[in-house]
């Protein structure tokens, strides 16, 4: 190899590095995503690819995607208060109506059935970063939920989630409550709460971490991260402070 060839190869390597592609092999690796099971994009496996972009250097780097929520509706068909349950695969898989009273009708509003989400919680664990509760029954948004974890070794853990203290003092919509709360869901996790008489409650859960073995098979990562979206104040006008005082004279106090 003469000096001219060495110089040309040096320019080529520099151009490839500048463009964000270290080699043609990496470019082919990126394009291989189009050969994977595209249906994985519908069950959060695509978030593993976003992690790859975020950890990469150069123009490929991007922020984590927004979380796709799990949205379920609980409806009490009786005029009596009942105790309802969310998840708890290891305790409720063999029970009718997933451990809930027959009066409770559960609907998956995001796609598929609640049974699919219930079963998925066992094999595809996830962490919820934010909740939204919606109900036209005012007392329903004042209940205390109980977040429970029961292990096969006998250890039990329970933590209260009191919705009545979560209401924003500046919130104008009384039928919606947004709560930032981290809950890790696996087969041993279940949430219990009182479903008020004749009430309907819609619960949106935004996962921020999902474990997926399928993503690994598709060349991604098992731990897939997402970002819970901003739910409140999206349409709030900017705050404008009017003053006749020189701004240089304003201190933090």
C-alpha positions in Angstrom: 0.0 0.0 0.0 1.6 3.3 -1.1 1.3 6.6 0.7 -1.5 7.9 -1.6 -3.7 4.8 -0.8 -3.0 5.2 2.9 -4.1 8.9 2.7 -7.3 8.0 0.8 -8.2 5.3 3.3 -7.6 7.8 6.2 -10.1 10.3 4.6 -12.7 7.5 4.1 -12.4 6.4 7.8 -12.7 10.0 8.9 -15.8 10.6 6.8 -17.5 7.4 8.1 -16.7 8.4 11.7 -18.0 11.9 11.2 -21.3 10.6 9.7 -21.9 8.4 12.8 -21.3 5.1 11.1 -18.1 3.3 12.3 -18.3 0.8 9.5 -20.5 -0.7 6.9 -21.1 -3.7 9.2 -22.8 -1.4 11.7 -25.0 0.1 9.0 -26.1 -3.4 8.1 -26.8 -4.1 11.8 -29.1 -1.1 12.0 -31.0 -2.1 8.9 -31.5 -5.6 10.3 -34.2 -4.2 12.6 -36.4 -4.1 9.6 -36.0 -7.9 9.3 -37.1 -8.5 12.9 -40.6 -9.3 14.0 -42.3 -6.0 13.5 -45.3 -7.0 15.6 -43.0 -6.5 18.6 -43.5 -2.8 18.1 -47.0 -3.2 19.5 -45.9 -4.6 22.9 -43.2 -2.2 24.0 -40.3 -4.2 22.6 -39.5 -1.3 20.4 -38.3 0.6 23.4 -35.2 -1.5 23.5 -34.2 0.0 20.2 -34.6 3.4 21.6 -32.2 2.5 24.4 -29.6 1.5 21.7 -30.0 4.9 20.0 -29.7 6.7 23.3 -26.5 4.9 24.2 -25.0 5.5 20.8 -22.8 8.4 19.9 -23.3 11.0 17.2 -26.6 11.9 15.4 -28.2 8.5 16.3 -28.7 9.6 19.9 -32.3 10.3 20.9 -34.4 10.6 24.0 -36.4 7.7 25.5 -39.8 7.2 23.9 -43.0 8.2 25.7 -44.7 5.4 27.5 -47.8 3.6 26.1 -50.3 3.2 28.9 -52.3 0.2 30.0 -55.8 1.4 30.4 -58.5 -0.6 32.2 -62.0 0.2 33.4 -63.7 -1.2 36.5 -67.5 -1.0 36.7 -69.5 -1.9 39.7 -72.9 -3.2 38.6 -74.4 -3.3 42.1 -75.6 -0.7 44.6 -73.1 -1.9 47.2 -69.4 -1.1 47.7 -67.1 -4.0 46.8 -63.4 -4.8 47.1 -61.7 -4.9 43.7 -58.3 -6.2 42.7 -55.7 -5.4 40.0 -53.1 -8.0 39.0 -52.0 -10.6 41.5 -51.4 -13.4 39.0 -49.9 -15.9 41.5 -52.9 -15.5 43.8 -55.8 -14.9 41.4 -55.0 -16.8 38.2 -57.2 -19.7 39.3 -60.0 -17.5 40.6 -63.1 -16.4 38.7 -63.1 -12.9 37.4 -59.4 -12.6 38.4 -60.2 -12.5 42.1 -62.9 -9.8 41.8 -66.5 -10.1 42.8 -68.9 -11.1 40.0 -70.5 -7.7 40.1 -67.2 -6.1 38.8 -66.9 -5.8 35.1 -63.3 -5.2 33.9 -62.6 -3.9 30.4 -59.3 -3.3 28.7 -59.7 0.1 26.9 -56.3 0.1 25.3 -56.6 -3.2 23.3 -57.2 -6.9 23.8 -58.7 -8.0 27.1 -57.9 -7.5 30.8 -57.0 -11.2 30.8 -54.2 -10.6 28.4 -52.7 -7.8 30.6 -53.3 -9.9 33.7 -51.4 -12.9 32.2 -48.7 -10.7 30.7 -47.9 -9.2 34.1 -46.5 -12.6 35.1 -44.1 -13.1 32.2 -43.3 -9.6 31.2 -42.7 -7.6 34.4 -42.9 -3.8 34.4 -42.6 -0.7 36.5 -45.4 1.9 36.6 -44.2 5.5 36.9 -47.5 7.4 36.7 -51.2 6.7 37.2 -54.4 8.5 36.0 -57.7 7.8 37.7 -61.0 8.9 36.1 -64.4 8.6 37.7 -67.6 10.7 37.7 -68.3 9.4 41.2 -66.6 11.9 43.5 -66.1 9.6 46.4 -64.3 7.1 44.2 -61.3 9.4 43.8 -61.1 9.7 47.6 -60.4 6.0 48.3 -57.2 4.6 49.7 -55.6 1.9 47.4 -53.4 -0.8 48.9 -50.3 -1.9 47.0 -49.4 -5.4 48.0 -46.5 -7.8 47.4 -46.7 -11.4 48.7 -43.7 -13.6 48.3 -43.6 -17.4 48.4 -41.3 -17.3 51.4 -44.1 -15.8 53.5 -42.9 -12.2 53.4 -45.6 -9.6 52.8 -45.5 -5.9 52.0 -48.3 -3.4 51.8 -48.3 0.3 51.2 -51.2 2.7 51.1 -52.0 5.1 48.2 -54.4 7.6 49.5 -56.0 9.3 46.6 -57.8 12.0 48.7 -54.4 13.7 49.4 -53.2 13.5 45.8 -55.7 16.2 44.5 -53.8 19.2 43.1 -55.0 22.4 44.8 -54.9 24.1 41.4 -56.8 21.3 39.6 -60.1 22.4 37.9 -61.3 19.0 36.7 -62.8 17.0 39.6 -63.2 13.8 37.7 -59.6 13.2 36.9 -56.7 12.6 39.2 -53.1 12.2 38.1 -50.7 10.5 40.5 -46.9 10.0 40.2 -46.3 6.8 42.0 -43.7 4.0 41.2 -45.1 0.5 41.4 -43.2 -2.6 40.3 -45.6 -5.3 39.0 -44.8 -9.0 38.8 -46.8 -12.2 39.6 -46.6 -11.5 43.3 -48.0 -7.9 43.1 -51.6 -6.9 43.4 -53.5 -3.7 44.1 -56.7 -3.7 46.1 -59.3 -0.9 46.5 -62.9 -0.1 47.3 -65.0 0.3 44.2 -68.0 2.4 45.2 -71.6 1.4 44.5 -72.6 1.8 40.8 -69.3 3.6 40.1 -67.1 3.3 37.1 -63.3 3.9 37.4 -60.8 4.1 34.5 -57.2 3.5 35.5 -54.4 4.4 33.1 -50.9 3.0 34.1 -47.8 4.3 32.4 -44.9 1.8 32.4 -41.4 3.4 32.5 -39.5 0.1 32.6 -40.5 -3.2 30.9 -38.6 -6.5 31.0 -38.9 -8.4 27.7 -37.1 -11.6 26.7 -38.6 -11.2 23.2 -36.6 -7.9 22.7 -33.4 -9.9 23.4 -34.3 -12.4 20.7 -34.8 -9.5 18.3 -31.4 -8.1 19.0 -32.5 -5.5 21.6 -32.2 -5.3 25.4 -34.2 -7.0 28.1 -34.6 -3.8 30.1 -36.6 -1.3 28.0 -37.0 2.2 29.3 -39.7 4.8 28.5 -40.7 8.2 29.8 -44.1 8.9 31.4 -45.7 11.8 29.6 -46.8 15.0 31.2 -50.5 14.6 31.8 -51.5 17.9 33.6 -50.9 21.5 32.6 -50.2 20.7 28.9 -52.4 23.6 27.7 -51.5 26.0 30.5 -50.6 29.5 29.2 -47.2 30.9 30.2 -47.1 33.0 33.3 -46.3 36.7 32.7 -45.2 38.8 35.6 -45.8 42.6 35.1 -43.8 45.0 37.3 -42.7 48.6 37.2 -39.6 47.8 39.2 -36.3 47.5 37.5 -35.6 43.8 37.2 -32.1 44.3 38.4 -33.6 45.3 41.8 -35.5 42.0 42.2 -33.9 39.5 44.5 -34.7 36.0 45.3 -35.6 37.0 48.9 
